[in-house]
Amino acid sequence: VYFNSSSICVPFSPFSYAVSRKIEPFYKGGKIQISQDGKHMFCPCGTKLNVMDIATGALVHSIEQDDLEDITSFVLSPDDEILVTGSRALLLKQWEWRENKCRRTWKATHTAPVATMVFDSTSTLLATGGCDSTIKIWDVVKQYCTHNLKGSSGVVHIVEFHPDISRLQLFSSSMDYKIRIWDLKSSKCIASLDGHYSAVTSLAFTADGDTLVSAGRDKICMVWDLKTREAKRTVPIYESVEAAVLLPEGGDFSHVGVKKQGLHFLTAGSKGILRIWEAATAACVYTQIVPYRRVDTKEEEGGSVRSLTHCMLVPGKNEIAAVTAEHNILFYDAQTLQLRKQFAGYNDEVLDVRFLGLADSHIVVATNSPQLKVFELATSHCQILYGHTETVLALDVFRKGLMFASCAKDRSLRVWRMDKAGEVTCVAEGLGHAHGVGALSCSRMKESFVVTSSQDCTIKVWNLPESLTAKAKAGLIASPETLHAHVTERGHDKDINSVAVSPNDKLIATGSQDRTAKLWSCPDCSLMGVFSGHKRGIWCVQFSPVDQVLATSSADGTVKLWGLHDFSCLKTFEGHDASVLKMAFVSRGTQLLTRGVQGGLQMSIILTNECVKTLDGHEDKVWGLHCNKQDDLVVTASSDSCIILWKDVTEIELEEEQAKQEEQIMKDQELSNLLHEKKYLKALGLAISLDRPHTVLTVIKAILKETDGKENLKKNLLRLRQDQKESVLKFSVTWNTNSRNCHEAQAILETLLTHEAPECLLQYEGIKSAVESLLPYTERHFQRLGRLLQASMFVDFMWQNMRLADAPEREEDMSL
């Protein structure tokens, strides 16, 4: 027996969770730029330009256009001080990017969006190339356009200043594949370098400024002599080249095959690898080893999602930065080309997520792709794991957190292991299902087996050899070991959506589209019972970590708890309006966290069957939900490409609540002392700060009871700040609705109207609504007072008449 059934009967205070961190898309394509010191990275993301801290991977801030138009181009000046962005609204904006403030905005005067822009080496001139075939040069300091260069054909997608500013030359390339040289003194095109047969993608100048290397999608790089303006050499690259970077002179590049002096450059393109070429011999001296296998030669020839779209040198960190078509950003050591760090700019739909590592230091993520991503939470470094050939559908982690398993549409199961350095490798793989494998669960006690389920309606138990863990620890596994299914059982009549292994590895539960969940013994998979009661297909099954209970969530919008002894339904949760896709036991098994198609995460107390909190954070379906080993963190993953870490803040909230109560008691005592000492001004200020209208009313009544009460009220009221007067006026509106308190309200109104100028009163917040509310009740009070005065005058008249009638009789009595 592995359960403690007493826990379900013990009341407790509900646990609370708050967002600790979000991993969101920060890059959706286009050229990135890195500051000269290598600390910040600028990544376009739709209408935003995100500034990232490279050391931690954290978002510093987002620069967003006021017009909410997509940013078409941007550039950071060489001195890292000026940032300029261009949008589809044909506006250019100059930013103080560290403070996230727009310094100025001006019209680009292009008739179509700006496609590219660049600063000169002095950070004073800005060149913009537009989709309207024109190039404009701006003096950023004096803020005016200095040149309007016409003559290009089609979109101008490259502009580069000559590194020697004394030459005053600008290089550009457009859709006619020519490289034009513009003389800025005469504003004319003085030369046209014609040699490419497809779009030119990159221009790189040598330090002396006499040699130019151009790269293009025609699979060649050309070396140009800028003195003669002739091609010195054509280097065949055999792939579409997106970027060419010159290696700095004087660096030690012997680790990558550069053993002699001369011009060497690095290329990045459709093959997804970095290569170094010697310009003099047109020979490739280094080719990067790919971390994955090529499956289709056509894909290799035509480019793939793994191709590189951008590459640059980061001098401040001596690194090479490369960008892939999958929106991953990689940082390599410039001298060894060893990968230092990798960021995932965009995750697409996230289908599953799990904590990983001995101390839950990583998370492994399955996105809508065959690759897995492992994020280091401290640095946001991302490992890309290649192995599956189709979309990965589900993940699960073994108890220790160093091994995990994945399954995919390619009908395969793979087992992975993380070493002490945090590197993850595939150690085993298994094939056998007839359709895509949609769910799996790992053993809980030891790293001994994995259970998978598929659209072929079967469940399989895969035993892991005992020697597998030892070999993986020793690094003796060169290629993944092949696994064979120990047991195969047809479990349901329709797709099996979920499978779970009990905490003692003795039971297996499955949930299916046939509206039933089943309990199986492990490892022989003999059927023990069926859970029937849902009206639609079951999406998720989970064993309680402390009770003999199975939880199931369904497309009928309910979550049910079932007893394992008699297969009866113990409780039904009906808080969702649509399908409940995921659920997990949290807070040591006393609460249930569920997520439906619509609405936020709902946290329910199992004992009371009550939803105590809704956690809103995602904008779409949540497919991944997992708790860490310490049970103080929850990670969720959604179709909105967002991963959220939720932290248990129960103790923090209790401490804050206790601190608030203590502070409240202290202020109450202080207020009581002030009233006792008749320090009415301080008492008024304290009561207003506590937002206690009744206490403010008590203070005002105490003031009015004093001798010269109205005069004292005027002195104290006029010494308040304007915001405090506004609060008192707002309270008076409420008091004026009650005849018991209307006299105090009218006294306040009299003071304010008498001693505050109309211009000052008009500046009060909510003065219009206050006057509108005061008028009808004030009129009613005056009518009541008028009737009372009329009645009192009638009584006085009667009394006077009675006195006149009795006067003669009293005179006779006096004479007698």
C-alpha positions, 0 to 999 in steps of 0.5 A: 500500500502506497497511499495515506487515505487520511490526508483527504479528511484533514482540512487545510488552508488553500495554497496560492500560486503566482507567476514567477517567470514567463518564457515568451516569443521574443524574435519572429524573424528578420535581422538581429543586432548586438551591442558592441559590448556584447551585453544586449541583443535587439530582436524584432518581434512584430510591432515590438523590438525586444531588448534582451540581456544576453547573460540571463536571457531576460527581457530588458524591455520592449520598444513598441511603435505608437501606431502599432505597425510592424517594424520593418527595419532598425539599426543601432549606432556603432557607439551603442547610443542611438537606435532608429526604427522604421515601420510600415507607417513610413515613420522613423523613430529615434530612441533612447533605448536604455530608458525606452523613450522616443526622442523624436519622430520624422517622416521617412519621405519614402513612398514605401516602407524602409527595408534596410538602414545603416549608420556610418562609423561616426554615428552621425549619418544614417542611410535608409534603403526603401522598397521604393527603389530610393536611398536617403541619407540623414544627418542625425545630429542636425536632423535633416535629409542630406542625400536622395539617391535614385537609380536602383532597381526594385527594393533596396535591401542592402546599404553599407557605408565604406569603413573609411569615412574620408572616402564618403562612399555608400554601397548598395544592392537591390533586386537587379543583383548589382552592387552600386557605389555612390559618391556622396560628394556628387550624389551619383553612382560612380560604379556598378559591380556586376557579377552575381546572378541572384540576390546579394545578401551580404557585404563585408569590407577588409580593415584597409577598405580596399577589398570587398567580399560579397555573398549571394543566393547564387551560391557564390562569394565574390572578392572585389578590388575596390581600387580597380573595381574589378572582381579578384576571385569567385568562390563557389560555396555550393549553397545559398549564402545569407551572410559572409563575415571576415575573420579578424586579422591577428586572431588565432584560428588554428583550431578551425584550420586557418594556419597562415595569413591571408584573407579568410571569411566565414559563410552561413546559408541554406545548409545550416552550418558555418564554413571558413574559406580562404579567399586566395585559393577558394578552398574551404578550410573548415566545415562545422559538424552538424548535430543532426542527420540529414534525411532528405537530400532535396531538403539539403539542396533547397534549404530547410528550417535548419538553414542559417538566415543571418550571421555576425561577429560580436567583437566585445565577446569574441563570438560569432552569432548566427540565426536559424530559420527556426528563429534560434540564435546561436553564439559560437566562440569566434576562434574555435566555433564551439557553441557557447549559448543558444536562445530559442526566439520562437517556440510555436505551439508548445505541446508538453513541458516537464521539469528536468535536472536534479534540482529542477534547474531545466525544463524540457519542452515539446513544440510543434516540431520534431526537435525537443528544447531543453531550457536552463532556467538560470541563463535561458540557454537552450539545447536543441535535441534532434532525433525524432523525425516528426512532431513530438507529442508527449514527454515524461521524466523519471523520478530522479530528474536526469532521464526522460522519455519522449514520443512522437508522430513518427511512431517512436519512443526515445529515452534521453539522459542529462549528464552533470554538465547539463548536456542531453543525449539520446540513450535508447529508442523503440519502434513498434506502434502502428500509428503516432504515439500520443502519450507515455508515462515513466516508472516512478520508483526506478528508471526501469520501464516506460508505458506508451499509448497510441492512436492504434488503441494499444498500450506497450510496456518498454523495459529499460535494461539495468545496464543502460543507466550505468553506460549512460553515466560512464558515457559509453553509449555511442548510439541509442540502444534499441528497445523492444516492447515487453507487453502489448495490449489492446486497451480501448476501442478508440484513441488512447489520450493519456496514460499514467503509472501509479507511485508504486509502479504497480498500476497503470491507468489509461484514458480514451476517446471511448469515454472510459478509463481503465486500470491495469496491473503492471507489468503484465497489463491485465485489466483490473477494472473500468471507470465509466461515467464521463459523457465524452472522451477522456483527455487526462488521467492522474494518480493521486500521490497520497490517496488511493484515488484516480483523477480523470478529466474529460471533454464533457467539462468535468473532473472525476475522482475514482476509488481504486478499490471499487471503481466508484466515483467519489467526487465530480468537479464541474467548474469548467465550461468546455473540455478539461485538457490537463490536470495535476495534483498539487499542494501535496495532493490536497488540491487539484489544478485543472485547465480547460479549453476556455478560462484560466487554470482552476485550483480546487480543494479536493476536500470541499470540492470548491474552486478557490482560485483561478490562475490567468496567464495563457491566452490559448489551450494549455497542453503541458502541466507539471509540478517540480519535486519540491512541490513549490513550482508549477510549469504550464505550456500553451498553444500561445507559444508561452511557458509560465512558471508559477511559484507557491506564494502561500507563505509570502501572502500569509506573511504579508497579510499578517504584516498588514493586520499588525500595521492596521492595529498600530494605526487604529491605536494611533488614531485612537490616541490622536482623537483622545488628544484632540489632534484632529488634523493628524487624525483626519489625515490618518483616517483618510490614508486608511480610507475609512469614511466612518472614522473621518465622519467621527473625527468631523463630528468630534470637531463640530462638538467643540466650542467654535466647531465650525471655525475649527473645522474650517482650520483643519479642513483647509490645511489638508492636501488637495487629494485629501480634500478630494477624498473628504468631498467624496465621503461627503457625497455618501454622508449627504444621502443620510439625514443623520449625517447631512449636517456634517456633509453640509458643513464641509460643503460650506467650508469648501465653497466659501474658501476654495476658488471655483477654478481650484474646485474644478480641478478636483477629481470627480467634481462633476459627478460629486455635484450631480449627486449632491444637488438632489439630496441637498435640495431634499434636505432644504425642503425638509428644513423648510417644512420643519421651520414652517411647522415650528412657526405654526407652533410658535403662533399657537403658543402666542395666541394661547398666551394672549387669551390667558392674559385678562384672567391673570390680570383680574386675579392679580387685582383681587 
